[in-house]
């Protein structure tokens, strides 16, 4: 495979092992509020969403207003996670550290830059992306599943989007990534990626699927990372 001119990374579920725990917390809260929800339900319906897309999805699921205390509980959980940190997706740290120094890279995530930067420090990757950390909440008017954030990241790197490769794990993210015109690798390496997750990403237009970062290296024509 030809090496891309730039790499664009989603964050939660690609580098950070946060998707399963976050969706489990949502499921537990909704269930306690009288709306039975499993972690699998949460991941199927809410994973990768943010802002109004997220709130509208919750409202559809519960069939009405979001239960009282939901956002307060989310804020408490987020603060705890920011303080304690979260493990990296298996192989992610070694992969990022193995990237050629001259290969431009950026993070393009629905999370806030504070969330991303804090967790990068926890992972020992504080300097891995320089200033190229972009949030769908802060840098574009239309976040995922729109392609705008990927286009913004490519523009900031000075690389045409068609010469970029995007690493995405969620159906929401993949939808925007495919629409951007970049090459997309559907990463199914996180604990939230159950049976059939790869097929779901293929249905959205992804042709390259990686079940681990060693597969990503091969798809990109890079030397496999060593731990």
N, C-alpha and C positions, 0 to 999 in steps of 0.2 A: 504494500500500500504506500502511496505517496504521503510523506509527512505533511501535515497541515501547516499553514502559515501562522495560525493562532489557535489556542484552545479556550473555550468558554465553559466554565464549570457551574452547574447548579451546586447548591451547598447542602441543604438538609436532604439526607438520603443518598447523596453522592459522595461527599466527604465526611459528613457528620451523621452518626448513627442515632438520629433524633426522631425519625418518622414514626417508628413503631411505638415508642414511649409516649410521644405527643398525641398520637391518635388513640392510644389506650386511655389516656387521661380524659380526652374528650368523650370517649365511649362511657367511661365510668361516671362522669358527671351527668350526661344525658340519661343514663339508665337510672341513676339515683333520683333524677328529676321526673321520672315517670315515663321516659321514652326509651324503651329497651334498645340498646345499641351495643354491638360487639366491636372489638378493635378492627375486625375485618370490614364491618359495615362502615366504620369511620374512614378507613383507608380507601375504600371503594368510592366514597361519596365526597370526602373533604380533602384528601391528600393533594398538596400542591396549590391549594387555593389560598387567597388572602383578600383582605379588604372586603368590599361589597360582595365579591364572588363567594367568599367564605360565609359571610353572614346569611346571604340568600340561600346557600346550600343547606345550612343548619335549619333555617326557617322552613324550607321545603321538607326536610326530613322529619321535623317535629310537627309539621302541619299548623304552624302558628308562630307567635313571637318566640324569640330565644328565651329560655328559662332565666329567671332572675338569678344573678350571681355568677352567670357563666363567664363573663369577661373578667370579673374579679378573680375567680378561681384560676383562669388561664394566666393572669398576670402574676399571681402568687407562684404558680408552677414554673413559669418562665424565669422568674427571679431566682428560684431555687436552682434551676438547671444552669443558669448563667454563673451562679456562685460555685457550684460543684463541678461543672463541666460534663461532657458526654464523650464517650469513646468515638474514635474515628471508624468509618466503614473499613472493613478488613482490606488491607493493602493500600489504602488511600494515602497515608503519610509517605510511605516508601515511594509510591508512584510520583507524587508531587515533587519530592526531593530528587528524583531521578531525571526529571525533565531537563532537556538541554537549556543552558542559561540563555541562549539566544532565541528561545521559543516564547513569543508573547502569550500571556495567559491572563484571564480575568475571571472573577466570580460574578455570576448573574443570578441573583436569588430573590425570591419573594420576601425573604426575611429582612430585617433592618440591618444597616451597616454596623450598628452597635452589637447586635447578636452575632453577626458573622465575625467581626474583628475580635470579640471576646473569646469566641470558641477557637478561632485560629491561634490565639495565644495559648489557650489550654492545650492545643494539639502540637504546639511547638512549630507552628507554620506562620508566625506573625509577619514575617517578611517575604513570604513566598509569592504574594501577588502584588506587592507594592501598594500603590494607590488605586489599583484597578479592582475595586470592590463596589459592585453596583446593585442597588436594591430597587425592586419593583415598586416599593412604597415611596422611594425618595428621588429616583432619577428619571422616571418616565410617568406620563399621565395614565397610560394603560399597561397594567402589569400582565403577567401570565393569566390566561392562555394567549394573549396577544403576542406577536413577535417583537414588539417594540424594545423590550429590555435586551434581547440578543443583538438587535441592530445597534442599540446604543453602545453595548460593550464592544462590538466589533469596530464601531466608529472611533471610540476612545483609544483603541489599540492601533488604529490606523490601518486596519486590514479589511478588505472587502469581505462581506459576510459569506460569500460563496467560497472563500478560501479558508473559512474557519470550520472547526469541528466542535460540536457541542456535546457535552456529557450530561444526560438527563435521566432521571429515574421515574418521574411521575407522569401519568397520562396528561395532566394539565400542562406540565412543562414541555413534554414532547409535542403536544399540539402546537404550541407557539414556536418551538425550535424548528419543526418541520416547515412551518409557514414562513420562517425567516429566510429560507433558501440555503442555509448552511448544511453541511453534512452532520448527521445526528447519530450518536451512539447511544442506544438504550442500555443503561447500566442497571443490572439486576443483581447487585452485590450486597445490598443491605438486608437486614433481617426482616424488613417489611415486605420484601419481594417474594411472595408466596408462589405456589404452583399456578401457572397460567399468566403470571405478570408479564413475561416476555411476549406471549401471544397478544396480550392486550396492547402492548406498545407497537407490535408489528401491524396490528389493525389500524393504527393511527399514522402509519407511513414510515416507520423505522425499519430499515433493512439490516442494519448492523446492531447485533445484540451482544453484550459482554456480560458474563456471569461473574467476572472478577477483573481486577485491574491488570492481571497478566494478559487477559484477553484484549483489554484496551491497548496495551503496549503493542501487541501483535497487529491489531487493526490499524494502528497509527504508524506502523513501521519503525517503532522505537525499540531500543534495547529493554528487555524486561527488567523491572525494578528488583532490587535485592533488599531484603529486610535489614 
